[in-house]
């Protein structure tokens, strides 16, 4: 059973077999999705981990597509796909919510690295959410009490 889905959003020209094998290395599956409505349903039905999208293939500006992805599937990590010659204002794209970017045509090593970043981010966010204290005020007072007790023990 797959623990997640990597979405190809729009009609992306990829070699399915190669991408399927790369994604499988992380225990995930690939799903092609063409519309925001399909993305919304997939977000309900599956654990979406990443969405690869190319504004040129969708004939829309990157910021509109990115906003749609984030609004529809807020827990997924969007990956902007672009051509080598395209000028990308990465700080602006990242600030808007993109997780990563990769170039067309897809390079196996670059895709593996990007998916590794996704895997690390998902693993890290799960670990963090498991260790969050429910009461931030209580956590602060506990830390203060522990620090005070350690300081008192050092002085004594």
N, C-alpha and C positions, 0 to 999 in steps of 0.2 A: 504494500500500500504506500502510495506517495504521501510525503508530508507537506507537499506544496506544489503550486502551479506557477510556471513562468509563462506569461502571456505575450503573444505576438499580436500587437494591436494594429489593425489595418491589414492591408494586403502586402505583407513584407516578402521580398524575394530572398528566401533563405533555403539552404539545403537542409531539408527536414531531418534526414538521418543523422547528419553530423551534429546538428543542434540538439536533437533528442538524446544522443549519446553524451554530450557535454552536460546537459541538464540532469541526466540520470546519475552522473557522478556525485551529485549533491542530494540524490534521493527525490528529485522532483520530476514532474512531467511538463511537457509543452502543450499549450492550448492556443489555437489561433482564434482570435476574436476580431470581428470587423466593425462593431458598433458600440456606442456607449451603453445602450440598453443590454446588449449581450455581456458587456463588462460588469454591469450592475448585477445581473443574474449570476454570473460566475463568482462575483464577490460574496454572494449569499451561499452558493453551493460549494465553494472550494476555499482553500487557504491560498490566496494569491500572494506570492512572495515578491514578484517583480513583473513589470510591464515594459517591454521593449516597444518603442514607438518611433516612427520617422515622419516628421511633419510633411515632407515632400510627398510621401505616399498617401497621406491623408488630405493633402491639399488645404491645409490649415496652418496658421501660425503656431509655432511650438508652444507659446504661452497659453493659448486657448486649449490645446490638446492636453497639456500638462495639468491645467486647472481642472479639466473634465476628469482626468484620471484620478487626481487627488480627491476631488469631490465624490466620485463614484466608488473608489476603492482606497480609502484613506490609509490603510495599513500596508499597502503595497509599496514597493520601491520603484519609481519610474526611472527608466534608462533611455536617454535620448540617443537615437541612432542618426548619424550624419555622415556626409561625405568628407573626404580628406580636405578638399579645397574650400569647404564651407567655413566661414568665420563664425565661431561660436563664442559669445560673451559668457564664458563659464561662470564667473561670479554671479552674474545676473540670473543665469539658468539655475544654478544651485540655490540661490536665494529664493527663487520661485518654487523650489521644492524638488527639483530633479536630484536623484541619488547619484547617478553616474552617467557617463556617455561613452559610446563606442562608435567606431567608424564602419561605414559600408565600403567595400564588401566586408562582411564579418570575417574577422581573423580568429581562428580557433583559440590561440593563446590569449588574445585580448578578451574574448567572450568568457573563457575559463576564469581569468583574473577578475573580471567584473562580477561573475556569479560567485566567486570566492568572497568578494567584498559584501555581496548580498547575504551570503551564508553567515559571514562574521557578524554583520549588523543584526540579522535576525536572531542569531544565537546570543549576542550581547544584550539585545533588548529583552529577550526572554529571561536571561539571568538577572537583569536589573529589576524587572517587574516582580520577580519572585522574592526579592530582598527589600522591597519598599515597605517601610513601616506605615501602618494605617494612620497614625496620629503624629504629624510632624512636630507638634509642640511637645508631646511625650518623648519623642526621640531626642529632641534638643535637651530637655531636662535630664534624661537618662545619661546622655553623653557628658553633660556638665557634672552630674553627680559622680560618674565614673572617673572623670578627669580629676575632680576634687579629691576623691578617695585615693587615687594613685599619687597625687601630689602630697597628701597627708602621710601616706605610707613612706614616701621618699624622705620626708623631713624627719619622721620619727625614727 
